[in-house]
């Protein structure tokens, strides 16, 4: 069962990354760059907080969600799972068009931070949730396209990010009591 799932994962990765062309390569590289370390989400969150002071608590919760997500992914899950990157596998046909990332493949840190960031920023800016979720999906997809991850790495990362953001932010409403 696991072998079949991993075979489908590799096949889907191959199909998704077969669309290479100059303009799309540039777009996906830019999205991967923008998604590094969750910085785009922090800039968006603190930018929104700067415009309206009532969003400050949410911006700090966003920072905590990104921090928790990164810590869990990089220090706990990746070392425990130790899944090889697609370009390190038996198949040498994987085209990597980004810098060679260090560490294991599962889960995707970009996807984890994108999900945590989109969850938190969408809470700060409900009118922009379609924009932030679209950005999160594109950043996550870019990691498969550039050859750095498998689709299951991205799905797993998104799940970790959503879980961490849900734990940090909690519930369906922002806490109304001041710090």
C-alpha positions in Angstrom: 0.0 0.0 0.0 2.7 2.5 1.0 4.8 1.5 -2.0 1.9 2.1 -4.3 1.2 5.5 -2.7 4.9 6.5 -3.1 4.9 5.4 -6.7 1.8 7.5 -7.5 3.5 10.4 -5.6 6.6 10.1 -7.8 4.6 9.8 -11.0 2.5 12.9 -10.1 5.7 14.8 -9.3 7.1 13.8 -12.7 4.0 14.9 -14.5 3.7 18.2 -12.6 7.3 19.1 -13.2 7.1 18.2 -16.9 5.6 21.6 -17.8 8.9 23.4 -17.8 9.3 26.4 -19.9 11.1 29.7 -19.5 8.4 32.0 -18.2 6.8 29.4 -16.0 10.2 28.4 -14.6 10.8 32.1 -13.7 7.4 32.4 -12.0 7.9 29.2 -10.0 11.4 30.2 -8.9 10.1 33.6 -7.8 7.3 31.9 -5.8 9.7 29.6 -4.1 12.0 32.5 -3.2 9.0 34.6 -1.8 7.9 31.6 0.3 11.3 31.0 2.0 11.1 31.1 5.8 7.6 32.4 5.9 8.8 35.9 5.4 6.1 36.9 3.0 3.4 36.0 5.6 5.2 38.0 8.3 5.5 41.0 6.1 1.8 40.8 5.2 0.7 40.3 8.8 2.7 43.0 10.3 1.9 45.3 7.4 -1.8 44.8 8.1 -1.2 45.4 11.8 0.6 48.6 11.0 -2.5 49.9 9.2 -4.8 48.9 12.0 -3.6 48.6 15.6 -6.3 46.2 16.5 -4.6 43.6 14.3 -1.4 43.6 16.4 -2.3 40.6 18.5 -3.1 38.7 15.3 0.3 39.6 13.8 2.1 38.2 16.9 0.0 35.1 16.7 1.0 34.8 13.1 4.7 35.1 14.0 4.2 32.4 16.7 2.4 30.1 14.3 5.2 30.5 11.7 7.8 29.9 14.4 6.1 26.8 15.8 5.6 25.4 12.3 9.2 25.9 11.3 10.5 24.4 14.5 8.3 21.4 14.2 9.1 20.8 10.5 12.8 21.4 10.6 13.8 20.1 14.0 11.3 17.2 14.6 9.5 15.8 11.5 12.1 16.1 8.8 14.9 14.4 10.8 12.4 11.7 12.0 11.1 10.9 8.6 14.3 11.5 6.6 12.6 11.1 3.2 15.2 11.7 0.3 14.6 14.6 -2.0 13.3 13.8 -5.5 16.7 14.6 -7.1 18.4 12.3 -4.6 16.3 9.3 -5.5 17.0 6.4 -7.8 15.7 8.3 -10.7 18.3 10.8 -12.0 15.8 12.4 -14.5 14.5 14.9 -11.9 15.3 18.4 -13.0 16.0 20.7 -10.2 15.7 24.4 -11.3 16.2 26.0 -7.9 19.1 25.9 -5.5 19.7 22.5 -4.0 18.0 22.5 -0.6 19.6 20.7 2.4 17.8 18.3 4.6 15.0 15.8 4.1 12.0 16.2 1.8 9.1 15.4 4.0 7.3 17.7 4.9 7.8 20.8 2.8 8.7 23.7 5.0 7.5 26.2 2.3 4.1 24.5 2.2 3.9 24.3 6.0 4.7 28.0 6.4 2.4 28.9 3.5 -0.6 27.1 5.1 0.1 28.6 8.6 0.7 32.0 7.2 -2.4 32.0 4.9 -4.6 30.8 7.8 -3.4 33.6 10.1 -3.3 36.4 7.4 -6.8 35.4 6.2 -8.0 35.8 9.8 -6.4 39.3 9.9 -7.7 40.3 6.4 -10.9 38.3 5.7 -11.6 40.3 2.5 -8.3 39.0 1.1 -8.5 35.4 2.0 -8.9 34.3 -1.7 -5.7 36.2 -2.5 -3.7 34.7 0.4 -4.9 31.2 -0.1 -4.1 31.4 -3.8 -0.6 32.6 -2.9 -0.2 29.7 -0.5 -1.2 27.2 -3.0 1.1 28.6 -5.7 4.1 28.7 -3.3 3.4 25.1 -2.3 3.0 24.0 -5.9 6.2 25.7 -6.9 8.2 23.4 -4.6 7.0 20.4 -6.7 7.5 22.2 -10.0 11.1 23.2 -9.2 12.0 19.6 -8.3 12.6 20.1 -4.5 9.6 18.1 -3.2 7.0 15.4 -3.9 3.3 16.3 -3.8 2.9 14.3 -0.5 5.6 16.5 1.0 3.6 19.5 0.2 0.3 18.0 1.4 2.0 16.9 4.6 3.6 20.3 5.1 0.2 22.1 4.6 -1.4 19.8 7.2 1.4 20.6 9.7 1.1 24.3 9.1 -2.7 24.3 9.5 -2.4 22.3 12.7 0.2 24.7 14.2 -1.8 27.8 13.2 -4.9 26.3 14.6 -3.2 25.5 17.9 -1.7 29.0 18.2 -4.7 30.9 17.0 -7.4 28.5 18.1 -11.1 28.6 17.6 -13.0 30.5 15.0 -12.7 34.0 16.5 -9.8 36.1 17.8 -9.6 36.4 21.5 -11.2 39.7 22.6 -9.3 40.1 25.9 -6.2 42.3 25.8 -2.7 40.9 26.7 
